Amino acid sequence: MMRDAVTCDREDCLAVFLEPLGLPEGRTTEDAAREAGWEHGEAGHTCPGCVAGRGPVLERGECERCLGATVDRTTPDQGEANVCHYCGRVAPYPPGSGEW
């Protein structure tokens, strides 16, 4: 399967936004990236981490928004979650996911 992608045009930034699986007809990868916090201007695309001043993304990981490195953390409002070092995306774990 081939998917479209958006890359950050800031120098040395490794951020990538992959086209979401099941993107509805009529919506573009550009629309989905914009909804995820990516910006597009005269200088090209800018990832959410660079927009917020926490970029460039220097280490790839599991973040669905920028493919940046993440860390497991307990957050005050969402409990155990996966948090991106760069864009700050918080992805809570499903209930019972830590139980073996």
mmCIF file as gemmi writes it, N, C-alpha and C atoms, coordinates in Angstrom:
data_model
loop_
_atom_site.group_PDB
_atom_site.id
_atom_site.type_symbol
_atom_site.label_atom_id
_atom_site.label_alt_id
_atom_site.label_comp_id
_atom_site.label_asym_id
_atom_site.label_entity_id
_atom_site.label_seq_id
_atom_site.pdbx_PDB_ins_code
_atom_site.Cartn_x
_atom_site.Cartn_y
_atom_site.Cartn_z
_atom_site.occupancy
_atom_site.B_iso_or_equiv
_atom_site.pdbx_formal_charge
_atom_site.auth_seq_id
_atom_site.auth_asym_id
_atom_site.pdbx_PDB_model_num
ATOM 1 N N . MET Axp A 1 ? 0.834 -1.174 0 1 0 ? 1 A 1
ATOM 2 C CA . MET Axp A 1 ? 0 0 0 1 0 ? 1 A 1
ATOM 3 C C . MET Axp A 1 ? 0.885 1.246 0 1 0 ? 1 A 1
ATOM 4 N N . MET Axp A 2 ? 0.575 2.172 -0.862 1 0 ? 2 A 1
ATOM 5 C CA . MET Axp A 2 ? 1.311 3.438 -0.906 1 0 ? 2 A 1
ATOM 6 C C . MET Axp A 2 ? 0.45 4.522 -0.275 1 0 ? 2 A 1
ATOM 7 N N . ARG Axp A 3 ? 1.101 5.386 0.529 1 0 ? 3 A 1
ATOM 8 C CA . ARG Axp A 3 ? 0.396 6.491 1.176 1 0 ? 3 A 1
ATOM 9 C C . ARG Axp A 3 ? 1.147 7.786 0.895 1 0 ? 3 A 1
ATOM 10 N N . ASP Axp A 4 ? 0.403 8.856 0.774 1 0 ? 4 A 1
ATOM 11 C CA . ASP Axp A 4 ? 1.027 10.165 0.623 1 0 ? 4 A 1
ATOM 12 C C . ASP Axp A 4 ? 1.635 10.58 1.953 1 0 ? 4 A 1
ATOM 13 N N . ALA Axp A 5 ? 2.598 11.484 1.897 1 0 ? 5 A 1
ATOM 14 C CA . ALA Axp A 5 ? 3.252 11.967 3.11 1 0 ? 5 A 1
ATOM 15 C C . ALA Axp A 5 ? 3.568 13.449 2.968 1 0 ? 5 A 1
ATOM 16 N N . VAL Axp A 6 ? 3.669 14.103 4.116 1 0 ? 6 A 1
ATOM 17 C CA . VAL Axp A 6 ? 4.082 15.502 4.186 1 0 ? 6 A 1
ATOM 18 C C . VAL Axp A 6 ? 5.329 15.528 5.055 1 0 ? 6 A 1
ATOM 19 N N . THR Axp A 7 ? 6.356 16.244 4.628 1 0 ? 7 A 1
ATOM 20 C CA . THR Axp A 7 ? 7.58 16.365 5.425 1 0 ? 7 A 1
ATOM 21 C C . THR Axp A 7 ? 7.771 17.821 5.83 1 0 ? 7 A 1
ATOM 22 N N . CYS Axp A 8 ? 8.434 18.014 6.961 1 0 ? 8 A 1
ATOM 23 C CA . CYS Axp A 8 ? 8.726 19.363 7.436 1 0 ? 8 A 1
ATOM 24 C C . CYS Axp A 8 ? 9.886 19.927 6.616 1 0 ? 8 A 1
ATOM 25 N N . ASP Axp A 9 ? 9.73 21.155 6.177 1 0 ? 9 A 1
ATOM 26 C CA . ASP Axp A 9 ? 10.75 21.783 5.343 1 0 ? 9 A 1
ATOM 27 C C . ASP Axp A 9 ? 11.768 22.598 6.135 1 0 ? 9 A 1
ATOM 28 N N . ARG Axp A 10 ? 11.668 22.566 7.466 1 0 ? 10 A 1
ATOM 29 C CA . ARG Axp A 10 ? 12.671 23.253 8.271 1 0 ? 10 A 1
ATOM 30 C C . ARG Axp A 10 ? 13.977 22.466 8.19 1 0 ? 10 A 1
ATOM 31 N N . GLU Axp A 11 ? 15.09 23.162 8.148 1 0 ? 11 A 1
ATOM 32 C CA . GLU Axp A 11 ? 16.394 22.514 8.023 1 0 ? 11 A 1
ATOM 33 C C . GLU Axp A 11 ? 16.633 21.532 9.171 1 0 ? 11 A 1
ATOM 34 N N . ASP Axp A 12 ? 17.103 20.343 8.834 1 0 ? 12 A 1
ATOM 35 C CA . ASP Axp A 12 ? 17.458 19.277 9.776 1 0 ? 12 A 1
ATOM 36 C C . ASP Axp A 12 ? 16.274 18.638 10.495 1 0 ? 12 A 1
ATOM 37 N N . CYS Axp A 13 ? 15.042 18.948 10.117 1 0 ? 13 A 1
ATOM 38 C CA . CYS Axp A 13 ? 13.88 18.354 10.778 1 0 ? 13 A 1
ATOM 39 C C . CYS Axp A 13 ? 13.495 17.058 10.074 1 0 ? 13 A 1
ATOM 40 N N . LEU Axp A 14 ? 13.291 16.002 10.85 1 0 ? 14 A 1
ATOM 41 C CA . LEU Axp A 14 ? 12.951 14.681 10.317 1 0 ? 14 A 1
ATOM 42 C C . LEU Axp A 14 ? 11.455 14.375 10.389 1 0 ? 14 A 1
ATOM 43 N N . ALA Axp A 15 ? 10.624 15.356 10.738 1 0 ? 15 A 1
ATOM 44 C CA . ALA Axp A 15 ? 9.193 15.116 10.923 1 0 ? 15 A 1
ATOM 45 C C . ALA Axp A 15 ? 8.522 14.694 9.621 1 0 ? 15 A 1
ATOM 46 N N . VAL Axp A 16 ? 7.608 13.732 9.757 1 0 ? 16 A 1
ATOM 47 C CA . VAL Axp A 16 ? 6.833 13.214 8.625 1 0 ? 16 A 1
ATOM 48 C C . VAL Axp A 16 ? 5.394 13.023 9.084 1 0 ? 16 A 1
ATOM 49 N N . PHE Axp A 17 ? 4.445 13.381 8.24 1 0 ? 17 A 1
ATOM 50 C CA . PHE Axp A 17 ? 3.04 13.098 8.488 1 0 ? 17 A 1
ATOM 51 C C . PHE Axp A 17 ? 2.572 12.162 7.393 1 0 ? 17 A 1
ATOM 52 N N . LEU Axp A 18 ? 2.139 10.962 7.778 1 0 ? 18 A 1
ATOM 53 C CA . LEU Axp A 18 ? 1.656 9.981 6.806 1 0 ? 18 A 1
ATOM 54 C C . LEU Axp A 18 ? 0.156 10.119 6.616 1 0 ? 18 A 1
ATOM 55 N N . GLU Axp A 19 ? -0.285 9.945 5.399 1 0 ? 19 A 1
ATOM 56 C CA . GLU Axp A 19 ? -1.713 9.964 5.099 1 0 ? 19 A 1
ATOM 57 C C . GLU Axp A 19 ? -2.42 8.956 6.003 1 0 ? 19 A 1
ATOM 58 N N . PRO Axp A 20 ? -3.458 9.389 6.737 1 0 ? 20 A 1
ATOM 59 C CA . PRO Axp A 20 ? -4.167 8.456 7.616 1 0 ? 20 A 1
ATOM 60 C C . PRO Axp A 20 ? -4.836 7.336 6.819 1 0 ? 20 A 1
ATOM 61 N N . LEU Axp A 21 ? -4.843 6.147 7.375 1 0 ? 21 A 1
ATOM 62 C CA . LEU Axp A 21 ? -5.561 5.039 6.749 1 0 ? 21 A 1
ATOM 63 C C . LEU Axp A 21 ? -7.05 5.356 6.769 1 0 ? 21 A 1
ATOM 64 N N . GLY Axp A 22 ? -7.73 5.05 5.712 1 0 ? 22 A 1
ATOM 65 C CA . GLY Axp A 22 ? -9.171 5.282 5.647 1 0 ? 22 A 1
ATOM 66 C C . GLY Axp A 22 ? -9.541 6.746 5.509 1 0 ? 22 A 1
ATOM 67 N N . LEU Axp A 23 ? -8.686 7.535 4.885 1 0 ? 23 A 1
ATOM 68 C CA . LEU Axp A 23 ? -8.99 8.95 4.657 1 0 ? 23 A 1
ATOM 69 C C . LEU Axp A 23 ? -10.244 9.038 3.789 1 0 ? 23 A 1
ATOM 70 N N . PRO Axp A 24 ? -11.289 9.737 4.266 1 0 ? 24 A 1
ATOM 71 C CA . PRO Axp A 24 ? -12.541 9.802 3.506 1 0 ? 24 A 1
ATOM 72 C C . PRO Axp A 24 ? -12.355 10.429 2.121 1 0 ? 24 A 1
ATOM 73 N N . GLU Axp A 25 ? -13.182 10.003 1.2 1 0 ? 25 A 1
ATOM 74 C CA . GLU Axp A 25 ? -13.147 10.54 -0.164 1 0 ? 25 A 1
ATOM 75 C C . GLU Axp A 25 ? -13.36 12.05 -0.123 1 0 ? 25 A 1
ATOM 76 N N . GLY Axp A 26 ? -12.582 12.76 -0.892 1 0 ? 26 A 1
ATOM 77 C CA . GLY Axp A 26 ? -12.713 14.209 -0.94 1 0 ? 26 A 1
ATOM 78 C C . GLY Axp A 26 ? -11.794 14.948 0.021 1 0 ? 26 A 1
ATOM 79 N N . ARG Axp A 27 ? -11.251 14.252 1.011 1 0 ? 27 A 1
ATOM 80 C CA . ARG Axp A 27 ? -10.296 14.878 1.932 1 0 ? 27 A 1
ATOM 81 C C . ARG Axp A 27 ? -8.897 14.564 1.452 1 0 ? 27 A 1
ATOM 82 N N . THR Axp A 28 ? -8.02 15.529 1.558 1 0 ? 28 A 1
ATOM 83 C CA . THR Axp A 28 ? -6.644 15.338 1.109 1 0 ? 28 A 1
ATOM 84 C C . THR Axp A 28 ? -5.71 15.136 2.292 1 0 ? 28 A 1
ATOM 85 N N . THR Axp A 29 ? -4.534 14.615 2.004 1 0 ? 29 A 1
ATOM 86 C CA . THR Axp A 29 ? -3.504 14.47 3.032 1 0 ? 29 A 1
ATOM 87 C C . THR Axp A 29 ? -3.163 15.838 3.606 1 0 ? 29 A 1
ATOM 88 N N . GLU Axp A 30 ? -3.16 16.84 2.754 1 0 ? 30 A 1
ATOM 89 C CA . GLU Axp A 30 ? -2.883 18.226 3.188 1 0 ? 30 A 1
ATOM 90 C C . GLU Axp A 30 ? -3.913 18.681 4.226 1 0 ? 30 A 1
ATOM 91 N N . ASP Axp A 31 ? -5.195 18.363 4.005 1 0 ? 31 A 1
ATOM 92 C CA . ASP Axp A 31 ? -6.251 18.717 4.968 1 0 ? 31 A 1
ATOM 93 C C . ASP Axp A 31 ? -6.016 18.026 6.304 1 0 ? 31 A 1
ATOM 94 N N . ALA Axp A 32 ? -5.711 16.732 6.251 1 0 ? 32 A 1
ATOM 95 C CA . ALA Axp A 32 ? -5.481 15.963 7.477 1 0 ? 32 A 1
ATOM 96 C C . ALA Axp A 32 ? -4.257 16.486 8.226 1 0 ? 32 A 1
ATOM 97 N N . ALA Axp A 33 ? -3.212 16.85 7.5 1 0 ? 33 A 1
ATOM 98 C CA . ALA Axp A 33 ? -2.006 17.392 8.136 1 0 ? 33 A 1
ATOM 99 C C . ALA Axp A 33 ? -2.317 18.717 8.818 1 0 ? 33 A 1
ATOM 100 N N . ARG Axp A 34 ? -3.085 19.558 8.16 1 0 ? 34 A 1
ATOM 101 C CA . ARG Axp A 34 ? -3.461 20.85 8.739 1 0 ? 34 A 1
ATOM 102 C C . ARG Axp A 34 ? -4.243 20.64 10.036 1 0 ? 34 A 1
ATOM 103 N N . GLU Axp A 35 ? -5.16 19.664 10.043 1 0 ? 35 A 1
ATOM 104 C CA . GLU Axp A 35 ? -5.94 19.357 11.246 1 0 ? 35 A 1
ATOM 105 C C . GLU Axp A 35 ? -5.054 18.833 12.37 1 0 ? 35 A 1
ATOM 106 N N . ALA Axp A 36 ? -3.926 18.208 12.022 1 0 ? 36 A 1
ATOM 107 C CA . ALA Axp A 36 ? -2.998 17.666 13.015 1 0 ? 36 A 1
ATOM 108 C C . ALA Axp A 36 ? -1.997 18.712 13.505 1 0 ? 36 A 1
ATOM 109 N N . GLY Axp A 37 ? -2.123 19.949 13.022 1 0 ? 37 A 1
ATOM 110 C CA . GLY Axp A 37 ? -1.252 21.008 13.51 1 0 ? 37 A 1
ATOM 111 C C . GLY Axp A 37 ? -0.129 21.421 12.581 1 0 ? 37 A 1
ATOM 112 N N . TRP Axp A 38 ? -0.074 20.814 11.406 1 0 ? 38 A 1
ATOM 113 C CA . TRP Axp A 38 ? 0.942 21.196 10.421 1 0 ? 38 A 1
ATOM 114 C C . TRP Axp A 38 ? 0.515 22.498 9.756 1 0 ? 38 A 1
ATOM 115 N N . GLU Axp A 39 ? 1.507 23.325 9.405 1 0 ? 39 A 1
ATOM 116 C CA . GLU Axp A 39 ? 1.232 24.57 8.697 1 0 ? 39 A 1
ATOM 117 C C . GLU Axp A 39 ? 1.9 24.537 7.33 1 0 ? 39 A 1
ATOM 118 N N . HIS Axp A 40 ? 1.31 25.278 6.396 1 0 ? 40 A 1
ATOM 119 C CA . HIS Axp A 40 ? 1.875 25.358 5.048 1 0 ? 40 A 1
ATOM 120 C C . HIS Axp A 40 ? 1.873 26.812 4.621 1 0 ? 40 A 1
ATOM 121 N N . GLY Axp A 41 ? 3.041 27.303 4.254 1 0 ? 41 A 1
ATOM 122 C CA . GLY Axp A 41 ? 3.168 28.694 3.819 1 0 ? 41 A 1
ATOM 123 C C . GLY Axp A 41 ? 4.172 28.804 2.695 1 0 ? 41 A 1
ATOM 124 N N . GLU Axp A 42 ? 4.672 30.01 2.491 1 0 ? 42 A 1
ATOM 125 C CA . GLU Axp A 42 ? 5.633 30.25 1.413 1 0 ? 42 A 1
ATOM 126 C C . GLU Axp A 42 ? 6.912 29.443 1.582 1 0 ? 42 A 1
ATOM 127 N N . ALA Axp A 43 ? 7.308 29.204 2.835 1 0 ? 43 A 1
ATOM 128 C CA . ALA Axp A 43 ? 8.546 28.459 3.102 1 0 ? 43 A 1
ATOM 129 C C . ALA Axp A 43 ? 8.342 26.95 3.029 1 0 ? 43 A 1
ATOM 130 N N . GLY Axp A 44 ? 7.115 26.508 2.782 1 0 ? 44 A 1
ATOM 131 C CA . GLY Axp A 44 ? 6.828 25.075 2.711 1 0 ? 44 A 1
ATOM 132 C C . GLY Axp A 44 ? 6.042 24.603 3.919 1 0 ? 44 A 1
ATOM 133 N N . HIS Axp A 45 ? 6.155 23.319 4.229 1 0 ? 45 A 1
ATOM 134 C CA . HIS Axp A 45 ? 5.443 22.721 5.357 1 0 ? 45 A 1
ATOM 135 C C . HIS Axp A 45 ? 6.254 22.869 6.637 1 0 ? 45 A 1
ATOM 136 N N . THR Axp A 46 ? 5.537 23.081 7.742 1 0 ? 46 A 1
ATOM 137 C CA . THR Axp A 46 ? 6.176 23.167 9.053 1 0 ? 46 A 1
ATOM 138 C C . THR Axp A 46 ? 5.418 22.248 10.004 1 0 ? 46 A 1
ATOM 139 N N . CYS Axp A 47 ? 6.148 21.362 10.69 1 0 ? 47 A 1
ATOM 140 C CA . CYS Axp A 47 ? 5.533 20.391 11.597 1 0 ? 47 A 1
ATOM 141 C C . CYS Axp A 47 ? 5.078 21.079 12.889 1 0 ? 47 A 1
ATOM 142 N N . PRO Axp A 48 ? 4.193 20.435 13.658 1 0 ? 48 A 1
ATOM 143 C CA . PRO Axp A 48 ? 3.709 21.034 14.9 1 0 ? 48 A 1
ATOM 144 C C . PRO Axp A 48 ? 4.821 21.325 15.912 1 0 ? 48 A 1
ATOM 145 N N . GLY Axp A 49 ? 5.859 20.503 15.95 1 0 ? 49 A 1
ATOM 146 C CA . GLY Axp A 49 ? 6.968 20.74 16.873 1 0 ? 49 A 1
ATOM 147 C C . GLY Axp A 49 ? 7.721 22.009 16.531 1 0 ? 49 A 1
ATOM 148 N N . CYS Axp A 50 ? 7.988 22.23 15.26 1 0 ? 50 A 1
ATOM 149 C CA . CYS Axp A 50 ? 8.682 23.453 14.829 1 0 ? 50 A 1
ATOM 150 C C . CYS Axp A 50 ? 7.784 24.671 15.007 1 0 ? 50 A 1
ATOM 151 N N . VAL Axp A 51 ? 6.479 24.517 14.75 1 0 ? 51 A 1
ATOM 152 C CA . VAL Axp A 51 ? 5.532 25.615 14.94 1 0 ? 51 A 1
ATOM 153 C C . VAL Axp A 51 ? 5.538 26.059 16.401 1 0 ? 51 A 1
ATOM 154 N N . ALA Axp A 52 ? 5.602 25.087 17.326 1 0 ? 52 A 1
ATOM 155 C CA . ALA Axp A 52 ? 5.561 25.386 18.761 1 0 ? 52 A 1
ATOM 156 C C . ALA Axp A 52 ? 6.921 25.766 19.334 1 0 ? 52 A 1
ATOM 157 N N . GLY Axp A 53 ? 7.971 25.699 18.511 1 0 ? 53 A 1
ATOM 158 C CA . GLY Axp A 53 ? 9.303 26.044 18.994 1 0 ? 53 A 1
ATOM 159 C C . GLY Axp A 53 ? 10.023 24.909 19.696 1 0 ? 53 A 1
ATOM 160 N N . ARG Axp A 54 ? 9.513 23.673 19.561 1 0 ? 54 A 1
ATOM 161 C CA . ARG Axp A 54 ? 10.151 22.507 20.189 1 0 ? 54 A 1
ATOM 162 C C . ARG Axp A 54 ? 10.905 21.648 19.182 1 0 ? 54 A 1
ATOM 163 N N . GLY Axp A 55 ? 10.923 22.077 17.941 1 0 ? 55 A 1
ATOM 164 C CA . GLY Axp A 55 ? 11.611 21.321 16.898 1 0 ? 55 A 1
ATOM 165 C C . GLY Axp A 55 ? 12.977 21.881 16.657 1 0 ? 55 A 1
ATOM 166 N N . PRO Axp A 56 ? 13.692 21.339 15.716 1 0 ? 56 A 1
ATOM 167 C CA . PRO Axp A 56 ? 13.288 20.322 14.759 1 0 ? 56 A 1
ATOM 168 C C . PRO Axp A 56 ? 13.267 18.922 15.375 1 0 ? 56 A 1
ATOM 169 N N . VAL Axp A 57 ? 12.494 18.039 14.751 1 0 ? 57 A 1
ATOM 170 C CA . VAL Axp A 57 ? 12.46 16.636 15.162 1 0 ? 57 A 1
ATOM 171 C C . VAL Axp A 57 ? 13.804 16.022 14.778 1 0 ? 57 A 1
ATOM 172 N N . LEU Axp A 58 ? 14.523 15.551 15.777 1 0 ? 58 A 1
ATOM 173 C CA . LEU Axp A 58 ? 15.855 14.992 15.545 1 0 ? 58 A 1
ATOM 174 C C . LEU Axp A 58 ? 15.897 13.478 15.683 1 0 ? 58 A 1
ATOM 175 N N . GLU Axp A 59 ? 14.84 12.916 16.27 1 0 ? 59 A 1
ATOM 176 C CA . GLU Axp A 59 ? 14.813 11.468 16.506 1 0 ? 59 A 1
ATOM 177 C C . GLU Axp A 59 ? 13.425 10.942 16.17 1 0 ? 59 A 1
ATOM 178 N N . ARG Axp A 60 ? 13.363 9.962 15.289 1 0 ? 60 A 1
ATOM 179 C CA . ARG Axp A 60 ? 12.082 9.382 14.889 1 0 ? 60 A 1
ATOM 180 C C . ARG Axp A 60 ? 11.562 8.435 15.958 1 0 ? 60 A 1
ATOM 181 N N . GLY Axp A 61 ? 10.242 8.312 15.984 1 0 ? 61 A 1
ATOM 182 C CA . GLY Axp A 61 ? 9.603 7.442 16.967 1 0 ? 61 A 1
ATOM 183 C C . GLY Axp A 61 ? 8.219 7.035 16.511 1 0 ? 61 A 1
ATOM 184 N N . GLU Axp A 62 ? 7.273 7.014 17.439 1 0 ? 62 A 1
ATOM 185 C CA . GLU Axp A 62 ? 5.944 6.468 17.187 1 0 ? 62 A 1
ATOM 186 C C . GLU Axp A 62 ? 4.83 7.506 17.12 1 0 ? 62 A 1
ATOM 187 N N . CYS Axp A 63 ? 5.147 8.785 17.199 1 0 ? 63 A 1
ATOM 188 C CA . CYS Axp A 63 ? 4.108 9.813 17.188 1 0 ? 63 A 1
ATOM 189 C C . CYS Axp A 63 ? 3.358 9.79 15.857 1 0 ? 63 A 1
ATOM 190 N N . GLU Axp A 64 ? 2.032 9.743 15.928 1 0 ? 64 A 1
ATOM 191 C CA . GLU Axp A 64 ? 1.214 9.711 14.713 1 0 ? 64 A 1
ATOM 192 C C . GLU Axp A 64 ? 1.132 11.076 14.044 1 0 ? 64 A 1
ATOM 193 N N . ARG Axp A 65 ? 1.464 12.127 14.769 1 0 ? 65 A 1
ATOM 194 C CA . ARG Axp A 65 ? 1.367 13.48 14.23 1 0 ? 65 A 1
ATOM 195 C C . ARG Axp A 65 ? 2.63 13.904 13.491 1 0 ? 65 A 1
ATOM 196 N N . CYS Axp A 66 ? 3.824 13.487 14.002 1 0 ? 66 A 1
ATOM 197 C CA . CYS Axp A 66 ? 5.073 13.953 13.375 1 0 ? 66 A 1
ATOM 198 C C . CYS Axp A 66 ? 6.141 12.859 13.245 1 0 ? 66 A 1
ATOM 199 N N . LEU Axp A 67 ? 5.841 11.648 13.697 1 0 ? 67 A 1
ATOM 200 C CA . LEU Axp A 67 ? 6.781 10.528 13.722 1 0 ? 67 A 1
ATOM 201 C C . LEU Axp A 67 ? 8.002 10.823 14.587 1 0 ? 67 A 1
ATOM 202 N N . GLY Axp A 68 ? 7.829 11.701 15.577 1 0 ? 68 A 1
ATOM 203 C CA . GLY Axp A 68 ? 8.906 12.002 16.515 1 0 ? 68 A 1
ATOM 204 C C . GLY Axp A 68 ? 8.974 10.98 17.637 1 0 ? 68 A 1
ATOM 205 N N . ALA Axp A 69 ? 10.081 11.024 18.383 1 0 ? 69 A 1
ATOM 206 C CA . ALA Axp A 69 ? 10.285 10.121 19.515 1 0 ? 69 A 1
ATOM 207 C C . ALA Axp A 69 ? 9.278 10.426 20.625 1 0 ? 69 A 1
ATOM 208 N N . THR Axp A 70 ? 8.836 9.378 21.293 1 0 ? 70 A 1
ATOM 209 C CA . THR Axp A 70 ? 7.853 9.507 22.363 1 0 ? 70 A 1
ATOM 210 C C . THR Axp A 70 ? 8.385 8.901 23.65 1 0 ? 70 A 1
ATOM 211 N N . VAL Axp A 71 ? 7.706 9.225 24.748 1 0 ? 71 A 1
ATOM 212 C CA . VAL Axp A 71 ? 8.066 8.694 26.052 1 0 ? 71 A 1
ATOM 213 C C . VAL Axp A 71 ? 6.778 8.307 26.769 1 0 ? 71 A 1
ATOM 214 N N . ASP Axp A 72 ? 6.839 7.243 27.573 1 0 ? 72 A 1
ATOM 215 C CA . ASP Axp A 72 ? 5.69 6.848 28.388 1 0 ? 72 A 1
ATOM 216 C C . ASP Axp A 72 ? 5.673 7.735 29.621 1 0 ? 72 A 1
ATOM 217 N N . ARG Axp A 73 ? 4.502 8.287 29.929 1 0 ? 73 A 1
ATOM 218 C CA . ARG Axp A 73 ? 4.416 9.242 31.02 1 0 ? 73 A 1
ATOM 219 C C . ARG Axp A 73 ? 3.027 9.18 31.636 1 0 ? 73 A 1
ATOM 220 N N . THR Axp A 74 ? 2.934 9.486 32.918 1 0 ? 74 A 1
ATOM 221 C CA . THR Axp A 74 ? 1.644 9.628 33.573 1 0 ? 74 A 1
ATOM 222 C C . THR Axp A 74 ? 1.25 11.094 33.495 1 0 ? 74 A 1
ATOM 223 N N . THR Axp A 75 ? 0.101 11.36 32.888 1 0 ? 75 A 1
ATOM 224 C CA . THR Axp A 75 ? -0.37 12.734 32.754 1 0 ? 75 A 1
ATOM 225 C C . THR Axp A 75 ? -1.486 12.978 33.764 1 0 ? 75 A 1
ATOM 226 N N . PRO Axp A 76 ? -1.616 14.205 34.269 1 0 ? 76 A 1
ATOM 227 C CA . PRO Axp A 76 ? -2.618 14.481 35.295 1 0 ? 76 A 1
ATOM 228 C C . PRO Axp A 76 ? -4.052 14.263 34.827 1 0 ? 76 A 1
ATOM 229 N N . ASP Axp A 77 ? -4.334 14.551 33.569 1 0 ? 77 A 1
ATOM 230 C CA . ASP Axp A 77 ? -5.719 14.456 33.109 1 0 ? 77 A 1
ATOM 231 C C . ASP Axp A 77 ? -6.049 13.195 32.317 1 0 ? 77 A 1
ATOM 232 N N . GLN Axp A 78 ? -5.023 12.479 31.796 1 0 ? 78 A 1
ATOM 233 C CA . GLN Axp A 78 ? -5.318 11.31 30.973 1 0 ? 78 A 1
ATOM 234 C C . GLN Axp A 78 ? -4.668 10.026 31.467 1 0 ? 78 A 1
ATOM 235 N N . GLY Axp A 79 ? -4.012 10.057 32.613 1 0 ? 79 A 1
ATOM 236 C CA . GLY Axp A 79 ? -3.379 8.856 33.152 1 0 ? 79 A 1
ATOM 237 C C . GLY Axp A 79 ? -2.159 8.448 32.347 1 0 ? 79 A 1
ATOM 238 N N . GLU Axp A 80 ? -1.932 7.142 32.245 1 0 ? 80 A 1
ATOM 239 C CA . GLU Axp A 80 ? -0.783 6.633 31.491 1 0 ? 80 A 1
ATOM 240 C C . GLU Axp A 80 ? -0.959 6.957 30.011 1 0 ? 80 A 1
ATOM 241 N N . ALA Axp A 81 ? 0.087 7.536 29.42 1 0 ? 81 A 1
ATOM 242 C CA . ALA Axp A 81 ? -0.017 7.951 28.023 1 0 ? 81 A 1
ATOM 243 C C . ALA Axp A 81 ? 1.349 7.939 27.363 1 0 ? 81 A 1
ATOM 244 N N . ASN Axp A 82 ? 1.314 7.994 26.055 1 0 ? 82 A 1
ATOM 245 C CA . ASN Axp A 82 ? 2.506 8.101 25.225 1 0 ? 82 A 1
ATOM 246 C C . ASN Axp A 82 ? 2.57 9.559 24.776 1 0 ? 82 A 1
ATOM 247 N N . VAL Axp A 83 ? 3.674 10.27 25.102 1 0 ? 83 A 1
ATOM 248 C CA . VAL Axp A 83 ? 3.783 11.709 24.835 1 0 ? 83 A 1
ATOM 249 C C . VAL Axp A 83 ? 4.964 11.971 23.904 1 0 ? 83 A 1
ATOM 250 N N . CYS Axp A 84 ? 4.734 12.775 22.861 1 0 ? 84 A 1
ATOM 251 C CA . CYS Axp A 84 ? 5.783 13.111 21.902 1 0 ? 84 A 1
ATOM 252 C C . CYS Axp A 84 ? 6.699 14.189 22.473 1 0 ? 84 A 1
ATOM 253 N N . HIS Axp A 85 ? 8.007 13.984 22.349 1 0 ? 85 A 1
ATOM 254 C CA . HIS Axp A 85 ? 8.988 14.97 22.806 1 0 ? 85 A 1
ATOM 255 C C . HIS Axp A 85 ? 8.872 16.275 22.035 1 0 ? 85 A 1
ATOM 256 N N . TYR Axp A 86 ? 8.443 16.223 20.797 1 0 ? 86 A 1
ATOM 257 C CA . TYR Axp A 86 ? 8.511 17.38 19.907 1 0 ? 86 A 1
ATOM 258 C C . TYR Axp A 86 ? 7.19 18.123 19.769 1 0 ? 86 A 1
ATOM 259 N N . CYS Axp A 87 ? 6.145 17.464 19.319 1 0 ? 87 A 1
ATOM 260 C CA . CYS Axp A 87 ? 4.883 18.175 19.103 1 0 ? 87 A 1
ATOM 261 C C . CYS Axp A 87 ? 3.993 18.161 20.34 1 0 ? 87 A 1
ATOM 262 N N . GLY Axp A 88 ? 4.302 17.308 21.312 1 0 ? 88 A 1
ATOM 263 C CA . GLY Axp A 88 ? 3.541 17.268 22.552 1 0 ? 88 A 1
ATOM 264 C C . GLY Axp A 88 ? 2.272 16.446 22.488 1 0 ? 88 A 1
ATOM 265 N N . ARG Axp A 89 ? 2.042 15.728 21.409 1 0 ? 89 A 1
ATOM 266 C CA . ARG Axp A 89 ? 0.833 14.906 21.281 1 0 ? 89 A 1
ATOM 267 C C . ARG Axp A 89 ? 0.764 13.895 22.414 1 0 ? 89 A 1
ATOM 268 N N . VAL Axp A 90 ? -0.404 13.808 23.057 1 0 ? 90 A 1
ATOM 269 C CA . VAL Axp A 90 ? -0.627 12.861 24.147 1 0 ? 90 A 1
ATOM 270 C C . VAL Axp A 90 ? -1.584 11.79 23.637 1 0 ? 90 A 1
ATOM 271 N N . ALA Axp A 91 ? -1.134 10.538 23.65 1 0 ? 91 A 1
ATOM 272 C CA . ALA Axp A 91 ? -1.958 9.416 23.21 1 0 ? 91 A 1
ATOM 273 C C . ALA Axp A 91 ? -2.183 8.499 24.406 1 0 ? 91 A 1
ATOM 274 N N . PRO Axp A 92 ? -3.36 8.62 25.068 1 0 ? 92 A 1
ATOM 275 C CA . PRO Axp A 92 ? -3.628 7.775 26.234 1 0 ? 92 A 1
ATOM 276 C C . PRO Axp A 92 ? -3.684 6.299 25.853 1 0 ? 92 A 1
ATOM 277 N N . TYR Axp A 93 ? -3.26 5.468 26.782 1 0 ? 93 A 1
ATOM 278 C CA . TYR Axp A 93 ? -3.346 4.029 26.565 1 0 ? 93 A 1
ATOM 279 C C . TYR Axp A 93 ? -4.773 3.566 26.825 1 0 ? 93 A 1
ATOM 280 N N . PRO Axp A 94 ? -5.242 2.567 26.092 1 0 ? 94 A 1
ATOM 281 C CA . PRO Axp A 94 ? -6.581 2.039 26.348 1 0 ? 94 A 1
ATOM 282 C C . PRO Axp A 94 ? -6.644 1.396 27.733 1 0 ? 94 A 1
ATOM 283 N N . PRO Axp A 95 ? -7.817 1.402 28.36 1 0 ? 95 A 1
ATOM 284 C CA . PRO Axp A 95 ? -7.955 0.77 29.68 1 0 ? 95 A 1
ATOM 285 C C . PRO Axp A 95 ? -7.511 -0.69 29.637 1 0 ? 95 A 1
ATOM 286 N N . GLY Axp A 96 ? -6.734 -1.097 30.631 1 0 ? 96 A 1
ATOM 287 C CA . GLY Axp A 96 ? -6.27 -2.473 30.733 1 0 ? 96 A 1
ATOM 288 C C . GLY Axp A 96 ? -5.071 -2.803 29.882 1 0 ? 96 A 1
ATOM 289 N N . SER Axp A 97 ? -4.52 -1.835 29.166 1 0 ? 97 A 1
ATOM 290 C CA . SER Axp A 97 ? -3.399 -2.13 28.273 1 0 ? 97 A 1
ATOM 291 C C . SER Axp A 97 ? -2.115 -2.442 29.026 1 0 ? 97 A 1
ATOM 292 N N . GLY Axp A 98 ? -2.005 -2.016 30.28 1 0 ? 98 A 1
ATOM 293 C CA . GLY Axp A 98 ? -0.8 -2.28 31.056 1 0 ? 98 A 1
ATOM 294 C C . GLY Axp A 98 ? -0.859 -3.584 31.828 1 0 ? 98 A 1
ATOM 295 N N . GLU Axp A 99 ? -1.981 -4.281 31.729 1 0 ? 99 A 1
ATOM 296 C CA . GLU Axp A 99 ? -2.146 -5.537 32.464 1 0 ? 99 A 1
ATOM 297 C C . GLU Axp A 99 ? -1.7 -6.711 31.603 1 0 ? 99 A 1
ATOM 298 N N . TRP Axp A 100 ? -0.995 -7.617 32.183 1 0 ? 100 A 1
ATOM 299 C CA . TRP Axp A 100 ? -0.529 -8.794 31.446 1 0 ? 100 A 1
ATOM 300 C C . TRP Axp A 100 ? -1.414 -9.935 31.692 1 0 ? 100 A 1
